[in-house]
């Protein structure tokens, strides 16, 4: 439970949901691209607020897919099947 909170708090704060990413320092702004929530928030804003179609959201979809692919690869590499 504590680990989930430890991961969610920075994700929400650095994704641009609470504070605008353009106002963040350069290092933190660059680090926010490694957080999948950043891309999801941009897609959500595009669909809900701007009524954007898929072609407008292609960069965000590619970024979210890349983050998900990296997480999947790391998860598969860490997975160890154990017979108890």
SEKOL-368063 format. One record per residue: y, x, z of N, C-alpha, C in turn; residue number from 1. Coordinates in steps of 0.001 Angstrom, whole numbers, plus 524288, in hexadecimal, padded with zeros to 5 digits. Each point is the difference from the previous one (the first is absolute). Example, Ala and Ser with C-alpha at 12.3 -4.5 7.8 and 13.67 -1.06 7.14 Angstrom:
2
<dovex><n_Y>7E9C6</n_Y><n_X>83386</n_X><n_Z>81E78</n_Z><ca_Y>804A6</ca_Y><ca_X>7FC86</ca_X><ca_Z>80000</ca_Z><c_Y>804B0</c_Y><c_X>80384</c_X><c_Z>80000</c_Z><n>1</n></dovex>
<dovex><n_Y>8041A</n_Y><n_X>7FEA2</n_X><n_Z>7FD30</n_Z><ca_Y>804A6</ca_Y><ca_X>80334</ca_X><ca_Z>8003C</ca_Z><c_Y>80442</c_Y><c_X>7FCFE</c_X><c_Z>802DA</c_Z><n>2</n></dovex>
This chain:
84
<dovex><n_Y>7FB57</n_Y><n_X>80334</n_X><n_Z>80000</n_Z><ca_Y>804A9</ca_Y><ca_X>7FCCC</ca_X><ca_Z>80000</ca_Z><c_Y>804EC</c_Y><c_X>80362</c_X><c_Z>80000</c_Z><n>1</n></dovex>
<dovex><n_Y>80002</n_Y><n_X>8041F</n_X><n_Z>80333</n_Z><ca_Y>8049B</ca_Y><ca_X>80357</ca_X><ca_Z>80033</ca_Z><c_Y>800C5</c_Y><c_X>802E9</c_X><c_Z>7FADB</c_Z><n>2</n></dovex>
<dovex><n_Y>7FBB0</n_Y><n_X>80167</n_X><n_Z>7FD70</n_Z><ca_Y>80078</ca_Y><ca_X>802CE</ca_X><ca_Z>7FB10</ca_Z><c_Y>8026E</c_Y><c_X>7FC86</c_X><c_Z>7FBD5</c_Z><n>3</n></dovex>
<dovex><n_Y>7FE98</n_Y><n_X>7FB00</n_X><n_Z>80002</n_Z><ca_Y>80246</ca_Y><ca_X>7FC5D</ca_X><ca_Z>7FC34</ca_Z><c_Y>805DE</c_Y><c_X>7FF87</c_X><c_Z>800E1</c_Z><n>4</n></dovex>
<dovex><n_Y>801A0</n_Y><n_X>7FFA3</n_X><n_Z>804E7</n_Z><ca_Y>8058D</ca_Y><ca_X>7FFB6</ca_X><ca_Z>8012F</ca_Z><c_Y>802BB</c_Y><c_X>8050D</c_X><c_Z>7FE79</c_Z><n>5</n></dovex>
<dovex><n_Y>7FD6C</n_Y><n_X>80469</n_X><n_Z>800DB</n_Z><ca_Y>8022F</ca_Y><ca_X>80512</ca_X><ca_Z>7FEAE</ca_Z><c_Y>800D0</c_Y><c_X>80088</c_X><c_Z>7FA1A</c_Z><n>6</n></dovex>
<dovex><n_Y>7FCB8</n_Y><n_X>7FD81</n_X><n_Z>7FCE4</n_Z><ca_Y>8007E</ca_Y><ca_X>80038</ca_X><ca_Z>7FA55</ca_Z><c_Y>803C4</c_Y><c_X>7FBDD</c_X><c_Z>7FDE5</c_Z><n>7</n></dovex>
<dovex><n_Y>80021</n_Y><n_X>7FB66</n_X><n_Z>80265</n_Z><ca_Y>80331</ca_Y><ca_X>7FBBE</ca_X><ca_Z>7FDFB</ca_Z><c_Y>805CF</c_Y><c_X>800DB</c_X><c_Z>800EC</c_Z><n>8</n></dovex>
<dovex><n_Y>8017C</n_Y><n_X>801F5</n_X><n_Z>8047E</n_Z><ca_Y>80580</ca_Y><ca_X>800A4</ca_X><ca_Z>80145</ca_Z><c_Y>802DA</c_Y><c_X>80390</c_X><c_Z>7FC25</c_Z><n>9</n></dovex>
<dovex><n_Y>7FE1B</n_Y><n_X>804C2</n_X><n_Z>7FEF8</n_Z><ca_Y>802B0</ca_Y><ca_X>80337</ca_X><ca_Z>7FC19</ca_Z><c_Y>7FFCB</c_Y><c_X>7FD9D</c_X><c_Z>7FA83</c_Z><n>10</n></dovex>
<dovex><n_Y>7FBC7</n_Y><n_X>7FD59</n_X><n_Z>7FEC3</n_Z><ca_Y>7FF9B</ca_Y><ca_X>7FD9E</ca_X><ca_Z>7FAD9</ca_Z><c_Y>80440</c_Y><c_X>7FBEC</c_X><c_Z>7FF2D</c_Z><n>11</n></dovex>
<dovex><n_Y>800D3</n_Y><n_X>7FCC0</n_X><n_Z>803E2</n_Z><ca_Y>803F9</ca_Y><ca_X>7FBE9</ca_X><ca_Z>7FF8B</ca_Z><c_Y>8057A</c_Y><c_X>80264</c_X><c_Z>80008</c_Z><n>12</n></dovex>
<dovex><n_Y>800EC</n_Y><n_X>803C0</n_X><n_Z>8035F</n_Z><ca_Y>80532</ca_Y><ca_X>80250</ca_X><ca_Z>80060</ca_Z><c_Y>80170</c_Y><c_X>80343</c_X><c_Z>7FB35</c_Z><n>13</n></dovex>
<dovex><n_Y>7FC37</n_Y><n_X>802C0</n_X><n_Z>7FDC2</n_Z><ca_Y>80122</ca_Y><ca_X>8037B</ca_X><ca_Z>7FB9C</ca_Z><c_Y>7FF51</c_Y><c_X>7FD78</c_X><c_Z>7FAA8</c_Z><n>14</n></dovex>
<dovex><n_Y>7FE07</n_Y><n_X>7FB32</n_X><n_Z>7FFCE</n_Z><ca_Y>7FEF1</ca_Y><ca_X>7FD81</ca_X><ca_Z>7FAF9</ca_Z><c_Y>804D0</c_Y><c_X>7FDA7</c_X><c_Z>7FD79</c_Z><n>15</n></dovex>
<dovex><n_Y>80434</n_Y><n_X>7FF80</n_X><n_Z>802E8</n_Z><ca_Y>8049D</ca_Y><ca_X>7FD74</ca_X><ca_Z>7FDE0</ca_Z><c_Y>8005B</c_Y><c_X>7FA51</c_X><c_Z>8018C</c_Z><n>16</n></dovex>
<dovex><n_Y>7FC65</n_Y><n_X>7FE2B</n_X><n_Z>8031E</n_Z><ca_Y>8000D</ca_Y><ca_X>7FA91</ca_X><ca_Z>801C7</ca_Z><c_Y>80447</c_Y><c_X>7FF24</c_X><c_Z>8040A</c_Z><n>17</n></dovex>
<dovex><n_Y>800A8</n_Y><n_X>803A3</n_X><n_Z>80398</n_Z><ca_Y>803E5</ca_Y><ca_X>7FF77</ca_X><ca_Z>80428</ca_Z><c_Y>80517</c_Y><c_X>802B4</c_X><c_Z>7FE76</c_Z><n>18</n></dovex>
<dovex><n_Y>7FFA5</n_Y><n_X>804D4</n_X><n_Z>7FE40</n_Z><ca_Y>80497</ca_Y><ca_X>80313</ca_X><ca_Z>7FE8D</ca_Z><c_Y>7FFAB</c_Y><c_X>80158</c_X><c_Z>7FA37</c_Z><n>19</n></dovex>
<dovex><n_Y>80464</n_Y><n_X>80021</n_X><n_Z>7FD2E</n_Z><ca_Y>7FFDA</ca_Y><ca_X>80176</ca_X><ca_Z>7FA76</ca_Z><c_Y>7FE55</c_Y><c_X>805AE</c_X><c_Z>7FF4C</c_Z><n>20</n></dovex>
<dovex><n_Y>7FC69</n_Y><n_X>800D0</n_X><n_Z>7FC6B</n_Z><ca_Y>7FE02</ca_Y><ca_X>8054A</ca_X><ca_Z>7FF16</ca_Z><c_Y>80426</c_Y><c_X>80394</c_X><c_Z>7FDC5</c_Z><n>21</n></dovex>
<dovex><n_Y>803BE</n_Y><n_X>7FDD7</n_X><n_Z>7FD20</n_Z><ca_Y>8040F</ca_Y><ca_X>8033E</ca_X><ca_Z>7FD9B</ca_Z><c_Y>80386</c_Y><c_X>8028E</c_X><c_Z>80412</c_Z><n>22</n></dovex>
<dovex><n_Y>8002A</n_Y><n_X>7FDF4</n_X><n_Z>804BE</n_Z><ca_Y>80341</ca_Y><ca_X>8022A</ca_X><ca_Z>80426</ca_Z><c_Y>7FD16</c_Y><c_X>803DF</c_X><c_Z>80373</c_Z><n>23</n></dovex>
<dovex><n_Y>7FB03</n_Y><n_X>800D6</n_X><n_Z>7FEF7</n_Z><ca_Y>7FCEA</ca_Y><ca_X>80396</ca_X><ca_Z>8032C</ca_Z><c_Y>800EF</c_Y><c_X>805A2</c_X><c_Z>7FE4A</c_Z><n>24</n></dovex>
<dovex><n_Y>7FF47</n_Y><n_X>803C7</n_X><n_Z>8038F</n_Z><ca_Y>8006D</ca_Y><ca_X>80585</ca_X><ca_Z>7FE74</ca_Z><c_Y>7FC07</c_Y><c_X>80156</c_X><c_Z>7FBBD</c_Z><n>25</n></dovex>
<dovex><n_Y>8012E</n_Y><n_X>803F3</n_X><n_Z>7FCFE</n_Z><ca_Y>7FCD9</ca_Y><ca_X>80161</ca_X><ca_Z>7FB78</ca_Z><c_Y>7FA40</c_Y><c_X>800E5</c_X><c_Z>8011D</c_Z><n>26</n></dovex>
<dovex><n_Y>7FEC6</n_Y><n_X>802B7</n_X><n_Z>8043F</n_Z><ca_Y>7FA8C</ca_Y><ca_X>8012A</ca_X><ca_Z>80146</ca_Z><c_Y>7FD12</c_Y><c_X>7FAFB</c_X><c_Z>80158</c_Z><n>27</n></dovex>
<dovex><n_Y>8026F</n_Y><n_X>7FCA0</n_X><n_Z>80307</n_Z><ca_Y>7FD79</ca_Y><ca_X>7FB10</ca_X><ca_Z>80175</ca_Z><c_Y>7FF8A</c_Y><c_X>7FC6F</c_X><c_Z>7FB3F</c_Z><n>28</n></dovex>
<dovex><n_Y>803FD</n_Y><n_X>80008</n_X><n_Z>7FCAC</n_Z><ca_Y>7FFCD</ca_Y><ca_X>7FCE5</ca_X><ca_Z>7FB30</ca_Z><c_Y>7FB6E</c_Y><c_X>801BA</c_X><c_Z>7FC97</c_Z><n>29</n></dovex>
<dovex><n_Y>7FF40</n_Y><n_X>8051B</n_X><n_Z>7FF82</n_Z><ca_Y>7FBA9</ca_Y><ca_X>80204</ca_X><ca_Z>7FCDE</ca_Z><c_Y>7FAC3</c_Y><c_X>7FEAB</c_X><c_Z>80288</c_Z><n>30</n></dovex>
<dovex><n_Y>7FFBE</n_Y><n_X>8003A</n_X><n_Z>80537</n_Z><ca_Y>7FB20</ca_Y><ca_X>7FEB7</ca_X><ca_Z>802B9</ca_Z><c_Y>7FEA7</c_Y><c_X>7FA3D</c_X><c_Z>7FF92</c_Z><n>31</n></dovex>
<dovex><n_Y>803E7</n_Y><n_X>7FCB4</n_X><n_Z>7FF3B</n_Z><ca_Y>7FEF4</ca_Y><ca_X>7FA5F</ca_X><ca_Z>7FFA9</ca_Z><c_Y>7FCEB</c_Y><c_X>7FE8D</c_X><c_Z>7FB16</c_Z><n>32</n></dovex>
<dovex><n_Y>7FFE8</n_Y><n_X>80362</n_X><n_Z>7FC22</n_Z><ca_Y>7FCED</ca_Y><ca_X>7FEEE</ca_X><ca_Z>7FB4D</ca_Z><c_Y>7FA28</c_Y><c_X>80070</c_X><c_Z>80104</c_Z><n>33</n></dovex>
<dovex><n_Y>7FE70</n_Y><n_X>8026D</n_X><n_Z>80454</n_Z><ca_Y>7FA74</ca_Y><ca_X>80087</ca_X><ca_Z>80152</ca_Z><c_Y>7FDF9</c_Y><c_X>7FB4E</c_X><c_Z>80307</c_Z><n>34</n></dovex>
<dovex><n_Y>80365</n_Y><n_X>7FC44</n_X><n_Z>80123</n_Z><ca_Y>7FE7D</ca_Y><ca_X>7FB69</ca_X><ca_Z>8030B</ca_Z><c_Y>7FF2C</c_Y><c_X>7FB68</c_X><c_Z>7FC50</c_Z><n>35</n></dovex>
<dovex><n_Y>7FB50</n_Y><n_X>7FDC4</n_X><n_Z>7FFD0</n_Z><ca_Y>7FEF4</ca_Y><ca_X>7FBA7</ca_X><ca_Z>7FC65</ca_Z><c_Y>80367</c_Y><c_X>7FB35</c_X><c_Z>800F6</c_Z><n>36</n></dovex>
<dovex><n_Y>801B8</n_Y><n_X>7FF30</n_X><n_Z>804C4</n_Z><ca_Y>8033D</ca_Y><ca_X>7FB6C</ca_X><ca_Z>80138</ca_Z><c_Y>80525</c_Y><c_X>80033</c_X><c_Z>7FD05</c_Z><n>37</n></dovex>
<dovex><n_Y>801ED</n_Y><n_X>804AD</n_X><n_Z>7FED3</n_Z><ca_Y>804D4</ca_Y><ca_X>80097</ca_X><ca_Z>7FD07</ca_Z><c_Y>7FF96</c_Y><c_X>7FD4B</c_X><c_Z>7FABC</c_Z><n>38</n></dovex>
<dovex><n_Y>7FBBE</n_Y><n_X>800DF</n_X><n_Z>7FD4A</n_Z><ca_Y>7FF44</ca_Y><ca_X>7FDA3</ca_X><ca_Z>7FADD</ca_Z><c_Y>7FF10</c_Y><c_X>7FA22</c_X><c_Z>80077</c_Z><n>39</n></dovex>
<dovex><n_Y>7FD22</n_Y><n_X>7FE6A</n_X><n_Z>80401</n_Z><ca_Y>7FEF5</ca_Y><ca_X>7FA74</ca_X><ca_Z>800C1</ca_Z><c_Y>8050C</c_Y><c_X>7FD03</c_X><c_Z>80110</c_Z><n>40</n></dovex>
<dovex><n_Y>80379</n_Y><n_X>8022D</n_X><n_Z>80327</n_Z><ca_Y>80500</ca_Y><ca_X>7FD75</ca_X><ca_Z>8012A</ca_Z><c_Y>8033B</c_Y><c_X>7FF74</c_X><c_Z>7FB07</c_Z><n>41</n></dovex>
<dovex><n_Y>80008</n_Y><n_X>80406</n_X><n_Z>7FCB4</n_Z><ca_Y>802E6</ca_Y><ca_X>7FFBC</ca_X><ca_Z>7FB19</ca_Z><c_Y>7FDC2</c_Y><c_X>7FBD2</c_X><c_Z>7FC63</c_Z><n>42</n></dovex>
<dovex><n_Y>7FAD4</n_Y><n_X>7FF9F</n_X><n_Z>7FFC0</n_Z><ca_Y>7FD82</ca_Y><ca_X>7FBF3</ca_X><ca_Z>7FCCD</ca_Z><c_Y>80146</c_Y><c_X>7FAA0</c_X><c_Z>80231</c_Z><n>43</n></dovex>
<dovex><n_Y>7FFA6</n_Y><n_X>7FF6B</n_X><n_Z>8050E</n_Z><ca_Y>80121</ca_Y><ca_X>7FB03</ca_X><ca_Z>8028C</ca_Z><c_Y>805A4</c_Y><c_X>7FE4B</c_X><c_Z>7FF0A</c_Z><n>44</n></dovex>
<dovex><n_Y>803AD</n_Y><n_X>80393</n_X><n_Z>8009C</n_Z><ca_Y>8057C</ca_Y><ca_X>7FEB9</ca_X><ca_Z>7FEF9</ca_Z><c_Y>800DD</c_Y><c_X>7FE97</c_X><c_Z>7FA48</c_Z><n>45</n></dovex>
<dovex><n_Y>7FD66</n_Y><n_X>802D5</n_X><n_Z>7FC87</n_Z><ca_Y>80093</ca_Y><ca_X>7FEDB</ca_X><ca_Z>7FA6E</ca_Z><c_Y>7FE14</c_Y><c_X>7FA96</c_X><c_Z>7FE9C</c_Z><n>46</n></dovex>
<dovex><n_Y>7FB9B</n_Y><n_X>7FE73</n_X><n_Z>80230</n_Z><ca_Y>7FDBD</ca_Y><ca_X>7FAE7</ca_X><ca_Z>7FEBA</ca_Z><c_Y>80307</c_Y><c_X>7FB98</c_X><c_Z>8029D</c_Z><n>47</n></dovex>
<dovex><n_Y>8012A</n_Y><n_X>8008D</n_X><n_Z>80502</n_Z><ca_Y>80261</ca_Y><ca_X>7FBC0</ca_X><ca_Z>802F2</ca_Z><c_Y>805D9</c_Y><c_X>7FF83</c_X><c_Z>7FEE1</c_Z><n>48</n></dovex>
<dovex><n_Y>802CD</n_Y><n_X>80450</n_X><n_Z>80008</n_Z><ca_Y>805B2</ca_Y><ca_X>7FFBF</ca_X><ca_Z>7FF87</ca_Z><c_Y>801F1</c_Y><c_X>80025</c_X><c_Z>7FA5E</c_Z><n>49</n></dovex>
<dovex><n_Y>7FD81</n_Y><n_X>80316</n_X><n_Z>7FCAA</n_Z><ca_Y>801F3</ca_Y><ca_X>800A9</ca_X><ca_Z>7FAB3</ca_Z><c_Y>7FCC2</c_Y><c_X>7FD35</c_X><c_Z>7FBE0</c_Z><n>50</n></dovex>
<dovex><n_Y>7FBA2</n_Y><n_X>7FDB5</n_X><n_Z>80188</n_Z><ca_Y>7FC7A</ca_Y><ca_X>7FD74</ca_X><ca_Z>7FC50</ca_Z><c_Y>7FE75</c_Y><c_X>803C8</c_X><c_Z>7FB9C</c_Z><n>51</n></dovex>
<dovex><n_Y>7FEA9</n_Y><n_X>804CE</n_X><n_Z>8018F</n_Z><ca_Y>7FEA5</ca_Y><ca_X>80412</ca_X><ca_Z>7FC41</ca_Z><c_Y>7FA93</c_Y><c_X>7FF0E</c_X><c_Z>7FDC7</c_Z><n>52</n></dovex>
<dovex><n_Y>7FF4B</n_Y><n_X>8017C</n_X><n_Z>7FB28</n_Z><ca_Y>7FACD</ca_Y><ca_X>7FFA1</ca_X><ca_Z>7FDAB</ca_Z><c_Y>7FD34</c_Y><c_X>8053B</c_X><c_Z>800A3</c_Z><n>53</n></dovex>
<dovex><n_Y>7FB3B</n_Y><n_X>8003D</n_X><n_Z>7FE01</n_Z><ca_Y>7FCBB</ca_Y><ca_X>8049E</ca_X><ca_Z>800D8</ca_Z><c_Y>80263</c_Y><c_X>804E8</c_X><c_Z>7FDA0</c_Z><n>54</n></dovex>
<dovex><n_Y>8026D</n_Y><n_X>7FF8F</n_X><n_Z>7FB81</n_Z><ca_Y>80231</ca_Y><ca_X>804A6</ca_X><ca_Z>7FD75</ca_Z><c_Y>80469</c_Y><c_X>8026E</c_X><c_Z>80331</c_Z><n>55</n></dovex>
<dovex><n_Y>802E2</n_Y><n_X>7FCCF</n_X><n_Z>802EC</n_Z><ca_Y>8041C</ca_Y><ca_X>8021A</ca_X><ca_Z>8035A</ca_Z><c_Y>7FDC5</c_Y><c_X>802E8</c_X><c_Z>804B4</c_Z><n>56</n></dovex>
<dovex><n_Y>7FB45</n_Y><n_X>7FE9C</n_X><n_Z>8017A</n_Z><ca_Y>7FDAB</ca_Y><ca_X>80225</ca_X><ca_Z>804BE</ca_Z><c_Y>7FBE2</c_Y><c_X>8042A</c_X><c_Z>7FEFB</c_Z><n>57</n></dovex>
<dovex><n_Y>7FF75</n_Y><n_X>801BC</n_X><n_Z>7FB2E</n_Z><ca_Y>7FBF6</ca_Y><ca_X>803D9</ca_X><ca_Z>7FEA9</ca_Z><c_Y>8007A</c_Y><c_X>8050B</c_X><c_Z>80331</c_Z><n>58</n></dovex>
<dovex><n_Y>804B1</n_Y><n_X>80247</n_X><n_Z>800BE</n_Z><ca_Y>8003D</ca_Y><ca_X>804D0</ca_X><ca_Z>8032B</ca_Z><c_Y>7FE0D</c_Y><c_X>7FF3C</c_X><c_Z>8059C</c_Z><n>59</n></dovex>
<dovex><n_Y>80154</n_Y><n_X>7FB95</n_X><n_Z>8025D</n_Z><ca_Y>7FE3D</ca_Y><ca_X>7FEF0</ca_X><ca_Z>80552</ca_Z><c_Y>7FA23</c_Y><c_X>7FF03</c_X><c_Z>80032</c_Z><n>60</n></dovex>
<dovex><n_Y>7FDEF</n_Y><n_X>7FD54</n_X><n_Z>7FC0F</n_Z><ca_Y>7FA5C</ca_Y><ca_X>7FEFC</ca_X><ca_Z>7FFCF</ca_Z><c_Y>7FD08</c_Y><c_X>80525</c_X><c_Z>7FF51</c_Z><n>61</n></dovex>
<dovex><n_Y>80208</n_Y><n_X>8037A</n_X><n_Z>7FCC1</n_Z><ca_Y>7FD80</ca_Y><ca_X>8051A</ca_X><ca_Z>7FF43</ca_Z><c_Y>8002A</c_Y><c_X>80324</c_X><c_Z>8051B</c_Z><n>62</n></dovex>
<dovex><n_Y>80473</n_Y><n_X>7FFE9</n_X><n_Z>802B1</n_Z><ca_Y>8006B</ca_Y><ca_X>802C9</ca_X><ca_Z>804FC</ca_Z><c_Y>7FC49</c_Y><c_X>7FDD5</c_X><c_Z>80413</c_Z><n>63</n></dovex>
<dovex><n_Y>7FFA7</n_Y><n_X>7FAD5</n_X><n_Z>80066</n_Z><ca_Y>7FC6D</ca_Y><ca_X>7FD94</ca_X><ca_Z>803C1</ca_Z><c_Y>7FA53</c_Y><c_X>80123</c_X><c_Z>7FE98</c_Z><n>64</n></dovex>
<dovex><n_Y>7FEBE</n_Y><n_X>7FFD2</n_X><n_Z>7FB02</n_Z><ca_Y>7FAA9</ca_Y><ca_X>8012C</ca_X><ca_Z>7FE4B</ca_Z><c_Y>7FE9B</c_Y><c_X>805B0</c_X><c_Z>8011A</c_Z><n>65</n></dovex>
<dovex><n_Y>803A9</n_Y><n_X>80381</n_X><n_Z>7FF3A</n_Z><ca_Y>7FF16</ca_Y><ca_X>80585</ca_X><ca_Z>80120</ca_Z><c_Y>7FEFB</c_Y><c_X>800E3</c_X><c_Z>805CC</c_Z><n>66</n></dovex>
<dovex><n_Y>80345</n_Y><n_X>7FDAA</n_X><n_Z>80354</n_Z><ca_Y>7FF35</ca_Y><ca_X>80081</ca_X><ca_Z>805AC</ca_Z><c_Y>7FAB4</c_Y><c_X>7FDCE</c_X><c_Z>80196</c_Z><n>67</n></dovex>
<dovex><n_Y>7FEA0</n_Y><n_X>7FB83</n_X><n_Z>7FDE1</n_Z><ca_Y>7FAF9</ca_Y><ca_X>7FD96</ca_X><ca_Z>80156</ca_Z><c_Y>7FB74</c_Y><c_X>80351</c_X><c_Z>7FE16</c_Z><n>68</n></dovex>
<dovex><n_Y>80081</n_Y><n_X>80242</n_X><n_Z>7FB67</n_Z><ca_Y>7FBE2</ca_Y><ca_X>80366</ca_X><ca_Z>7FDFA</ca_Z><c_Y>7FF3A</c_Y><c_X>804D5</c_X><c_Z>80361</c_Z><n>69</n></dovex>
<dovex><n_Y>8044A</n_Y><n_X>80256</n_X><n_Z>801B1</n_Z><ca_Y>7FFA8</ca_Y><ca_X>8049F</ca_X><ca_Z>80360</ca_Z><c_Y>7FD6D</c_Y><c_X>7FE97</c_X><c_Z>80532</c_Z><n>70</n></dovex>
<dovex><n_Y>80195</n_Y><n_X>7FB9F</n_X><n_Z>80244</n_Z><ca_Y>7FDAE</ca_Y><ca_X>7FE4D</ca_X><ca_Z>804F3</ca_Z><c_Y>7FA31</c_Y><c_X>7FEE1</c_X><c_Z>7FF4D</c_Z><n>71</n></dovex>
<dovex><n_Y>7FE84</n_Y><n_X>7FD9C</n_X><n_Z>7FBA8</n_Z><ca_Y>7FA82</ca_Y><ca_X>7FED9</ca_X><ca_Z>7FEFB</ca_Z><c_Y>7FCCB</c_Y><c_X>804FF</c_X><c_Z>7FF7C</c_Z><n>72</n></dovex>
<dovex><n_Y>8020E</n_Y><n_X>803C5</n_X><n_Z>7FD1C</n_Z><ca_Y>7FD32</ca_Y><ca_X>804F7</ca_X><ca_Z>7FF4A</ca_Z><c_Y>7FF5E</c_Y><c_X>802CE</c_X><c_Z>8053E</c_Z><n>73</n></dovex>
<dovex><n_Y>80426</n_Y><n_X>8002A</n_X><n_Z>80322</n_Z><ca_Y>7FF9A</ca_Y><ca_X>80287</ca_X><ca_Z>8051B</ca_Z><c_Y>7FC2D</c_Y><c_X>7FD23</c_X><c_Z>80391</c_Z><n>74</n></dovex>
<dovex><n_Y>7FFE9</n_Y><n_X>7FAD7</n_X><n_Z>7FFBC</n_Z><ca_Y>7FC62</ca_Y><ca_X>7FCFB</ca_X><ca_Z>8033D</ca_Z><c_Y>7FA5A</c_Y><c_X>800F6</c_X><c_Z>7FE6E</c_Z><n>75</n></dovex>
<dovex><n_Y>7FEFA</n_Y><n_X>8002F</n_X><n_Z>7FAF3</n_Z><ca_Y>7FAAB</ca_Y><ca_X>800E8</ca_X><ca_Z>7FE24</ca_Z><c_Y>7FE30</c_Y><c_X>80579</c_X><c_Z>80182</c_Z><n>76</n></dovex>
<dovex><n_Y>80377</n_Y><n_X>803C9</n_X><n_Z>7FFB8</n_Z><ca_Y>7FE88</ca_Y><ca_X>8055B</ca_X><ca_Z>8016F</ca_Z><c_Y>7FEDC</c_Y><c_X>80083</c_X><c_Z>805CE</c_Z><n>77</n></dovex>
<dovex><n_Y>802CA</n_Y><n_X>7FCFB</n_X><n_Z>80337</n_Z><ca_Y>7FF28</ca_Y><ca_X>8004A</ca_X><ca_Z>805A8</ca_Z><c_Y>7FB4F</c_Y><c_X>7FCD0</c_X><c_Z>801C9</c_Z><n>78</n></dovex>
<dovex><n_Y>7FE4A</n_Y><n_X>7FC60</n_X><n_Z>7FCDB</n_Z><ca_Y>7FBC4</ca_Y><ca_X>7FC83</ca_X><ca_Z>80189</ca_Z><c_Y>7FAE1</c_Y><c_X>80305</c_X><c_Z>8003C</c_Z><n>79</n></dovex>
<dovex><n_Y>7FD39</n_Y><n_X>7FF4A</n_X><n_Z>8043F</n_Z><ca_Y>7FAE1</ca_Y><ca_X>8026B</ca_X><ca_Z>8008F</ca_Z><c_Y>7FC34</c_Y><c_X>7FBCD</c_X><c_Z>801BC</c_Z><n>80</n></dovex>
<dovex><n_Y>7FC0B</n_Y><n_X>7FF5C</n_X><n_Z>7FD01</n_Z><ca_Y>7FC07</ca_Y><ca_X>7FC1A</ca_X><ca_Z>80166</ca_Z><c_Y>7FC45</c_Y><c_X>8027E</c_X><c_Z>803F0</c_Z><n>81</n></dovex>
<dovex><n_Y>7FF75</n_Y><n_X>7FD69</n_X><n_Z>80468</n_Z><ca_Y>7FC94</ca_Y><ca_X>80204</ca_X><ca_Z>8040C</ca_Z><c_Y>7FBF4</c_Y><c_X>7FBE9</c_X><c_Z>80152</c_Z><n>82</n></dovex>
<dovex><n_Y>7FB30</n_Y><n_X>801B2</n_X><n_Z>80036</n_Z><ca_Y>7FBC2</ca_Y><ca_X>7FC9E</ca_X><ca_Z>801A4</ca_Z><c_Y>7FF02</c_Y><c_X>80107</c_X><c_Z>805C4</c_Z><n>83</n></dovex>
<dovex><n_Y>800A1</n_Y><n_X>7FBDD</n_X><n_Z>80313</n_Z><ca_Y>7FF7D</ca_Y><ca_X>800C5</ca_X><ca_Z>805B3</ca_Z><c_Y>7FA8F</c_Y><c_X>7FEE9</c_X><c_Z>801DE</c_Z><n>84</n></dovex>
